[in-house]
């Protein structure tokens, strides 16, 4: 968490299970569904169809052309494909595509897409590996994008998300804490229209797999993810949110018997919809 203009949510959320603020009763839940996949997917996610190193990042056999130094993309609709980018990427135009490429960057953001820089969003990241080289760096932030089949590692944070972002089928792992870090797989600084679906997110020794803003999230879906590690693995909005849904996620005990150091989740029973979430090893509901 390293963007100076953003108050860091994680520092607010390394807390005990006792939470303060408005208590909102969860809506009536539908009957629980039986998980379709076998137990213990955390040991080898791809065995159960979840993302891991075998099915994310640059596809095997892809020939990459080296790009030395930072890359700034200012042309609307530009396509960057088959590149080994040895620097950071800044997107400054709408509807840019980066696919089948590797980004190696130890700056603040390996791939940056910011509302302050351009309007229109539309960034697509597909089959991309991001390596932050074990630095206190964020892999991808923070606005107007779809990310598919990313392999993110060596970063303090996988994603730093504001608005209008979808993260699917991606593998976020081996996060870097360092002496002062608070590692999160995905951090929601605020905002709305966010989809986090069918990802594998591991945060051993970090703050969370997914961490939410205490009050500013709306229209958020967290569904069918394989999650493990963190203080709490999933921090739902602590005080209030609107249409925040947590559905059919699998919590692994890969790094802790409680999922995270303190537990699998916190605050999630106060969301609009929290159902069909279960333990990876026993398939028992949370």
FENQUI-V994905 format. One record per run of one state. SS is the DSSP state (~ for helix, > for strand, _ for the rest). FROM is the first residue (numbers start at 0). TO is the last residue. If there is no record, write none. Layout:
ss: [SS:SS]
from: [FROM:FROM]
to: [TO:TO]
This chain:
ss: [_:~:_:~:_:~:_:>:_:>:_:>:_:>:_:>:_:>:_:>:_:>:_:>:_:>:_:>:_:>:_:>:_:>:_:>:_:>:_:>:_:>:_:>:_:>:_:~:_:>:_:>:_:>:_]
from: [0:8:13:40:43:44:48:64:68:70:73:78:81:82:86:88:91:96:104:108:113:122:148:150:168:170:173:183:188:190:197:199:203:207:211:216:223:225:229:231:235:241:247:249:251:262:266:267:270:272:275:277:279:284:285]
to: [7:12:39:42:43:47:63:67:69:72:77:80:81:85:87:90:95:103:107:112:121:147:149:167:169:172:182:187:189:196:198:202:206:210:215:222:224:228:230:234:240:246:248:250:261:265:266:269:271:274:276:278:283:284:285]
